[in-house]
Amino acid sequence: MKFIVVIISFCLWEAFGDEYSTEETKNSEQRIVGGKAAEEPYPYQISLQVFVKGNKVGPFGQDDGFRHNCGGSIINDYYVVTAAHCVEDWEVERLEILAGTNKLDTGGERYKVDNYLIHPDYVELNTSDIALIRTTEPFNFSNPNIGTIDYNDEYIDGGVECVLTGWGYTTPIRFGDPPNDLQEVYVPTITNDQCRDEGMSVNPTEICTKSEKLFTGACGGDSGGPLAIKDRNLLVGIVSYGTIICAMGAPDVFTRASAFKDWIDENSQA
C-alpha cells in the first residue's frame, strides 16, 4: 500500500528569514542524520553560503556574515554543481563558496560567485533540480584539500553503496545550528520502482536512497550536496528532497547526475 509522506527541501533558507514551501507530496529540505564527522577530506565538497544580517540568524542574533545554506560539488576549474532550489532567486552578490575544509569555522578557501545557471526544465519538487555555479576565480587545485569529482552518463540502479556528505542538521527535527564538522554516512541506492512503492513519485531523472537503519539519511542543509561512489570518485546524485521529519524510514531523493551529463558539459566550459 502506498502512503503519503510530507517532504521538505534540504536547504536552510528559513534560518535566514526567506520563505520555503511544503506540501503533502514533495518538498526539499535535507540534512545528514545518523552519520559521523568525516575522518578524511572530501576535496570536491563545498559549502554554498549566503550573506545574512545578524538579526535574522538565531534567537539571540549574530554578526552579519556568510552562513552555510547548501552543499555542492566541484567539477572543474570554475564550476560547482548544486541543486536549483539552492540558488533560485538569490542575488549573486549574496552567495559565496567555501572549499577545502571539513569545518565551517576554520580552514578552507573562499570564492566569490560570478553567476549561476538553473536547468531550463526545473520545476520545484518535480524535476531537473540542478544548477551550475561559476566562480570568479579558478579553484586552487594546488591545495590538496580542493579537487574535483567525476560524473558520467552511467545509469546507477538499486543496491549500490554510496556516501552522502554535508553540513545538514544531525537530528530528525531541525533545531539549533548545523554541525561545524562535515558529516558522512553510507547509504544504498534503491530502484526507482522501489522508491515509488515507498510513496515517492520519482521520475527517471531522479535516484533514491534508503538506509535499513532508522534515523539515517539527509536533512536540512544537505541540499545540493553530493551522493557519490567513493572508491570511483563518481557523482551519482545531488541532494534534492525528502521527508519533513528527516531520516524516519522514507527514501531520500536526489537529482540523477548521469541524466544531466550533456547539459553539464555544454554549460560548464571554463
C-alpha beads as a LAMMPS data file, in Angstrom:
LAMMPS data file: protein, C-alpha beads

270 atoms
269 bonds

1 atom types
1 bond types

-500.0 500.0 xlo xhi
-500.0 500.0 ylo yhi
-500.0 500.0 zlo zhi

Masses

1 110.0

Atoms # bond

1 1 1 0.000 0.000 0.000
2 1 1 1.319 3.414 -0.875
3 1 1 1.303 6.126 1.726
4 1 1 1.526 9.907 1.649
5 1 1 4.674 11.435 3.044
6 1 1 5.231 15.073 3.820
7 1 1 8.541 16.168 2.367
8 1 1 10.609 19.270 2.568
9 1 1 13.613 20.791 0.813
10 1 1 17.041 20.392 2.325
11 1 1 18.455 23.911 2.322
12 1 1 18.376 26.316 5.269
13 1 1 16.568 29.312 3.793
14 1 1 14.144 29.647 6.697
15 1 1 17.064 30.278 9.033
16 1 1 17.734 33.453 7.087
17 1 1 14.191 34.741 7.052
18 1 1 13.437 33.532 3.500
19 1 1 10.365 31.506 2.599
20 1 1 10.362 27.849 1.645
21 1 1 7.464 25.598 0.683
22 1 1 5.986 22.383 2.000
23 1 1 3.322 20.131 0.556
24 1 1 1.988 16.630 1.043
25 1 1 3.915 15.022 -1.774
26 1 1 7.210 16.795 -2.284
27 1 1 9.345 19.418 -0.636
28 1 1 13.086 19.861 -0.485
29 1 1 14.961 20.266 2.840
30 1 1 17.587 17.659 3.879
31 1 1 20.432 17.080 6.332
32 1 1 22.584 14.135 7.395
33 1 1 21.144 12.226 10.324
34 1 1 22.846 9.149 11.738
35 1 1 26.225 9.907 10.206
36 1 1 29.546 10.844 11.739
37 1 1 32.190 13.503 11.328
38 1 1 34.147 12.846 8.154
39 1 1 37.527 11.364 9.020
40 1 1 39.244 12.380 5.782
41 1 1 38.883 15.197 3.257
42 1 1 36.238 15.243 0.556
43 1 1 38.028 17.645 -1.804
44 1 1 35.039 18.084 -4.106
45 1 1 32.633 19.081 -1.306
46 1 1 31.817 22.768 -0.894
47 1 1 29.621 24.824 1.398
48 1 1 27.389 27.207 -0.543
49 1 1 26.921 30.155 1.770
50 1 1 24.576 33.136 1.867
51 1 1 25.268 36.571 3.321
52 1 1 22.749 37.350 6.059
53 1 1 22.110 40.121 8.532
54 1 1 22.863 39.144 12.112
55 1 1 19.422 39.974 13.434
56 1 1 17.912 37.273 11.199
57 1 1 20.071 34.438 12.477
58 1 1 19.092 32.646 15.655
59 1 1 17.066 33.817 18.646
60 1 1 19.899 35.985 20.009
61 1 1 21.204 37.321 16.709
62 1 1 24.696 37.073 15.256
63 1 1 27.092 39.316 13.390
64 1 1 26.465 39.940 9.705
65 1 1 28.238 37.386 7.577
66 1 1 28.101 34.341 5.351
67 1 1 26.224 31.298 6.674
68 1 1 26.070 27.741 5.332
69 1 1 22.944 27.106 3.278
70 1 1 23.583 24.192 0.899
71 1 1 26.201 21.806 -0.394
72 1 1 27.694 21.335 -3.827
73 1 1 30.417 19.545 -5.787
74 1 1 33.403 20.928 -7.690
75 1 1 33.508 19.552 -11.240
76 1 1 36.248 21.653 -12.886
77 1 1 38.399 24.792 -12.527
78 1 1 35.486 27.208 -12.247
79 1 1 32.280 25.225 -11.779
80 1 1 30.231 23.697 -8.973
81 1 1 27.102 21.602 -9.434
82 1 1 24.336 22.020 -6.861
83 1 1 20.534 21.939 -6.593
84 1 1 18.454 24.532 -8.429
85 1 1 16.435 25.320 -5.310
86 1 1 19.675 26.281 -3.542
87 1 1 20.283 29.275 -5.808
88 1 1 16.847 30.157 -7.118
89 1 1 16.024 33.844 -6.503
90 1 1 19.302 34.569 -4.698
91 1 1 21.328 37.597 -5.775
92 1 1 24.804 36.560 -6.898
93 1 1 26.352 39.128 -4.542
94 1 1 24.891 37.285 -1.553
95 1 1 26.477 33.949 -2.475
96 1 1 29.940 32.636 -1.644
97 1 1 31.643 29.234 -1.782
98 1 1 33.811 27.735 0.947
99 1 1 36.065 24.920 -0.327
100 1 1 38.911 22.810 1.001
101 1 1 37.828 22.204 4.577
102 1 1 35.792 19.787 6.691
103 1 1 34.978 22.536 9.191
104 1 1 32.785 25.560 8.663
105 1 1 34.664 27.758 11.117
106 1 1 38.304 27.104 10.195
107 1 1 40.476 26.456 7.172
108 1 1 39.475 26.345 3.541
109 1 1 39.392 28.981 0.831
110 1 1 36.579 31.327 -0.152
111 1 1 35.424 32.032 -3.692
112 1 1 33.094 34.705 -4.997
113 1 1 30.287 33.662 -7.340
114 1 1 30.324 35.080 -10.866
115 1 1 26.968 33.656 -11.975
116 1 1 24.730 30.626 -11.779
117 1 1 22.581 28.730 -14.273
118 1 1 19.421 26.805 -13.369
119 1 1 18.331 23.978 -15.647
120 1 1 15.593 25.263 -18.001
121 1 1 13.291 22.329 -17.195
122 1 1 13.470 22.836 -13.442
123 1 1 10.135 22.581 -11.671
124 1 1 10.282 22.836 -7.905
125 1 1 9.821 19.466 -6.197
126 1 1 9.185 17.817 -9.538
127 1 1 12.089 17.691 -11.978
128 1 1 15.549 18.908 -13.001
129 1 1 16.592 20.222 -9.576
130 1 1 20.117 21.067 -10.729
131 1 1 22.172 24.217 -11.220
132 1 1 25.717 25.215 -12.107
133 1 1 27.664 27.903 -10.254
134 1 1 30.673 29.647 -11.810
135 1 1 33.268 31.243 -9.540
136 1 1 35.069 34.476 -10.348
137 1 1 38.474 32.832 -9.817
138 1 1 39.591 29.256 -10.554
139 1 1 39.771 26.774 -7.726
140 1 1 43.228 26.335 -6.235
141 1 1 43.997 22.708 -7.016
142 1 1 47.488 23.067 -5.564
143 1 1 45.653 22.792 -2.244
144 1 1 45.370 19.005 -1.669
145 1 1 42.037 19.525 0.062
146 1 1 40.429 21.021 -3.065
147 1 1 39.646 18.773 -6.016
148 1 1 37.015 17.668 -8.495
149 1 1 34.577 14.789 -8.659
150 1 1 33.884 12.851 -11.835
151 1 1 30.485 12.365 -13.432
152 1 1 29.332 10.352 -16.437
153 1 1 26.211 9.012 -18.163
154 1 1 26.206 5.630 -16.399
155 1 1 22.784 4.700 -15.036
156 1 1 23.126 3.669 -11.393
157 1 1 20.408 1.261 -10.284
158 1 1 19.498 -0.046 -6.844
159 1 1 21.819 -1.796 -4.415
160 1 1 24.844 0.446 -4.864
161 1 1 26.567 1.693 -1.711
162 1 1 27.159 5.437 -1.834
163 1 1 28.499 8.051 0.542
164 1 1 26.464 11.144 1.374
165 1 1 28.297 14.150 2.804
166 1 1 27.123 17.522 4.066
167 1 1 26.692 20.030 6.856
168 1 1 22.975 19.428 7.288
169 1 1 21.288 19.030 10.644
170 1 1 22.064 15.844 12.533
171 1 1 18.708 15.250 14.244
172 1 1 15.338 14.448 12.637
173 1 1 13.797 17.681 13.928
174 1 1 15.630 20.817 12.846
175 1 1 16.843 22.601 15.960
176 1 1 19.810 24.818 16.725
177 1 1 22.748 25.226 14.380
178 1 1 24.051 22.863 11.695
179 1 1 27.182 20.900 12.630
180 1 1 30.586 22.519 12.304
181 1 1 32.158 19.256 11.124
182 1 1 31.338 17.818 7.708
183 1 1 29.236 14.691 8.197
184 1 1 29.368 11.456 6.202
185 1 1 27.083 8.447 6.016
186 1 1 26.955 5.400 3.754
187 1 1 23.575 4.651 2.216
188 1 1 22.442 2.219 -0.503
189 1 1 20.551 3.233 -3.608
190 1 1 17.170 1.674 -4.321
191 1 1 15.453 1.302 -7.683
192 1 1 13.003 3.951 -8.816
193 1 1 10.207 1.368 -8.658
194 1 1 11.085 0.652 -5.038
195 1 1 11.130 4.374 -4.342
196 1 1 7.653 4.775 -5.854
197 1 1 6.416 1.856 -3.770
198 1 1 7.562 3.858 -0.736
199 1 1 5.277 6.725 -1.784
200 1 1 7.749 8.980 -3.637
201 1 1 6.628 9.956 -7.148
202 1 1 10.115 9.999 -8.658
203 1 1 10.902 10.331 -12.362
204 1 1 13.750 8.797 -14.418
205 1 1 15.993 11.818 -13.799
206 1 1 15.966 11.142 -10.049
207 1 1 17.561 8.460 -7.862
208 1 1 16.690 7.381 -4.324
209 1 1 18.485 6.007 -1.301
210 1 1 17.057 4.316 1.752
211 1 1 19.015 3.102 4.742
212 1 1 17.995 -0.020 6.605
213 1 1 18.750 1.913 9.779
214 1 1 16.175 4.309 11.178
215 1 1 17.392 7.869 11.802
216 1 1 19.885 7.694 8.940
217 1 1 19.715 9.980 5.924
218 1 1 19.750 13.524 4.570
219 1 1 18.264 16.639 6.164
220 1 1 18.214 20.476 6.171
221 1 1 21.473 21.971 4.923
222 1 1 22.438 18.953 2.790
223 1 1 20.595 20.181 -0.316
224 1 1 22.724 20.397 -3.431
225 1 1 25.409 18.203 -1.905
226 1 1 26.917 15.043 -3.373
227 1 1 25.846 11.438 -3.272
228 1 1 28.937 9.617 -4.551
229 1 1 30.548 6.246 -5.141
230 1 1 33.619 6.931 -3.067
231 1 1 36.160 4.499 -4.500
232 1 1 35.338 5.688 -8.026
233 1 1 35.178 9.403 -7.148
234 1 1 31.887 9.388 -9.075
235 1 1 28.995 11.789 -8.535
236 1 1 25.742 9.815 -8.531
237 1 1 23.200 12.285 -7.170
238 1 1 22.545 15.815 -5.974
239 1 1 20.514 16.119 -2.771
240 1 1 17.001 17.317 -3.630
241 1 1 14.188 16.417 -1.218
242 1 1 12.882 14.065 1.479
243 1 1 10.523 13.857 4.445
244 1 1 9.731 16.863 6.632
245 1 1 10.959 14.882 9.651
246 1 1 14.272 13.597 8.411
247 1 1 15.516 10.017 8.317
248 1 1 12.285 8.428 9.504
249 1 1 12.418 5.441 7.171
250 1 1 11.248 7.042 3.919
251 1 1 13.624 7.366 0.944
252 1 1 15.707 10.441 0.195
253 1 1 15.511 11.700 -3.383
254 1 1 18.411 13.045 -5.457
255 1 1 18.751 14.545 -8.905
256 1 1 20.399 11.825 -11.002
257 1 1 23.740 13.268 -12.173
258 1 1 24.066 10.946 -15.175
259 1 1 20.782 12.211 -16.651
260 1 1 22.256 15.703 -16.947
261 1 1 25.780 14.923 -18.183
262 1 1 25.289 16.567 -21.583
263 1 1 23.758 19.687 -20.050
264 1 1 26.590 19.955 -17.525
265 1 1 29.207 19.513 -20.259
266 1 1 27.620 22.137 -22.510
267 1 1 27.315 24.750 -19.781
268 1 1 30.451 24.345 -17.681
269 1 1 33.179 25.261 -20.135
270 1 1 35.889 27.171 -18.284

Bonds

1 1 1 2
2 1 2 3
3 1 3 4
4 1 4 5
5 1 5 6
6 1 6 7
7 1 7 8
8 1 8 9
9 1 9 10
10 1 10 11
11 1 11 12
12 1 12 13
13 1 13 14
14 1 14 15
15 1 15 16
16 1 16 17
17 1 17 18
18 1 18 19
19 1 19 20
20 1 20 21
21 1 21 22
22 1 22 23
23 1 23 24
24 1 24 25
25 1 25 26
26 1 26 27
27 1 27 28
28 1 28 29
29 1 29 30
30 1 30 31
31 1 31 32
32 1 32 33
33 1 33 34
34 1 34 35
35 1 35 36
36 1 36 37
37 1 37 38
38 1 38 39
39 1 39 40
40 1 40 41
41 1 41 42
42 1 42 43
43 1 43 44
44 1 44 45
45 1 45 46
46 1 46 47
47 1 47 48
48 1 48 49
49 1 49 50
50 1 50 51
51 1 51 52
52 1 52 53
53 1 53 54
54 1 54 55
55 1 55 56
56 1 56 57
57 1 57 58
58 1 58 59
59 1 59 60
60 1 60 61
61 1 61 62
62 1 62 63
63 1 63 64
64 1 64 65
65 1 65 66
66 1 66 67
67 1 67 68
68 1 68 69
69 1 69 70
70 1 70 71
71 1 71 72
72 1 72 73
73 1 73 74
74 1 74 75
75 1 75 76
76 1 76 77
77 1 77 78
78 1 78 79
79 1 79 80
80 1 80 81
81 1 81 82
82 1 82 83
83 1 83 84
84 1 84 85
85 1 85 86
86 1 86 87
87 1 87 88
88 1 88 89
89 1 89 90
90 1 90 91
91 1 91 92
92 1 92 93
93 1 93 94
94 1 94 95
95 1 95 96
96 1 96 97
97 1 97 98
98 1 98 99
99 1 99 100
100 1 100 101
101 1 101 102
102 1 102 103
103 1 103 104
104 1 104 105
105 1 105 106
106 1 106 107
107 1 107 108
108 1 108 109
109 1 109 110
110 1 110 111
111 1 111 112
112 1 112 113
113 1 113 114
114 1 114 115
115 1 115 116
116 1 116 117
117 1 117 118
118 1 118 119
119 1 119 120
120 1 120 121
121 1 121 122
122 1 122 123
123 1 123 124
124 1 124 125
125 1 125 126
126 1 126 127
127 1 127 128
128 1 128 129
129 1 129 130
130 1 130 131
131 1 131 132
132 1 132 133
133 1 133 134
134 1 134 135
135 1 135 136
136 1 136 137
137 1 137 138
138 1 138 139
139 1 139 140
140 1 140 141
141 1 141 142
142 1 142 143
143 1 143 144
144 1 144 145
145 1 145 146
146 1 146 147
147 1 147 148
148 1 148 149
149 1 149 150
150 1 150 151
151 1 151 152
152 1 152 153
153 1 153 154
154 1 154 155
155 1 155 156
156 1 156 157
157 1 157 158
158 1 158 159
159 1 159 160
160 1 160 161
161 1 161 162
162 1 162 163
163 1 163 164
164 1 164 165
165 1 165 166
166 1 166 167
167 1 167 168
168 1 168 169
169 1 169 170
170 1 170 171
171 1 171 172
172 1 172 173
173 1 173 174
174 1 174 175
175 1 175 176
176 1 176 177
177 1 177 178
178 1 178 179
179 1 179 180
180 1 180 181
181 1 181 182
182 1 182 183
183 1 183 184
184 1 184 185
185 1 185 186
186 1 186 187
187 1 187 188
188 1 188 189
189 1 189 190
190 1 190 191
191 1 191 192
192 1 192 193
193 1 193 194
194 1 194 195
195 1 195 196
196 1 196 197
197 1 197 198
198 1 198 199
199 1 199 200
200 1 200 201
201 1 201 202
202 1 202 203
203 1 203 204
204 1 204 205
205 1 205 206
206 1 206 207
207 1 207 208
208 1 208 209
209 1 209 210
210 1 210 211
211 1 211 212
212 1 212 213
213 1 213 214
214 1 214 215
215 1 215 216
216 1 216 217
217 1 217 218
218 1 218 219
219 1 219 220
220 1 220 221
221 1 221 222
222 1 222 223
223 1 223 224
224 1 224 225
225 1 225 226
226 1 226 227
227 1 227 228
228 1 228 229
229 1 229 230
230 1 230 231
231 1 231 232
232 1 232 233
233 1 233 234
234 1 234 235
235 1 235 236
236 1 236 237
237 1 237 238
238 1 238 239
239 1 239 240
240 1 240 241
241 1 241 242
242 1 242 243
243 1 243 244
244 1 244 245
245 1 245 246
246 1 246 247
247 1 247 248
248 1 248 249
249 1 249 250
250 1 250 251
251 1 251 252
252 1 252 253
253 1 253 254
254 1 254 255
255 1 255 256
256 1 256 257
257 1 257 258
258 1 258 259
259 1 259 260
260 1 260 261
261 1 261 262
262 1 262 263
263 1 263 264
264 1 264 265
265 1 265 266
266 1 266 267
267 1 267 268
268 1 268 269
269 1 269 270
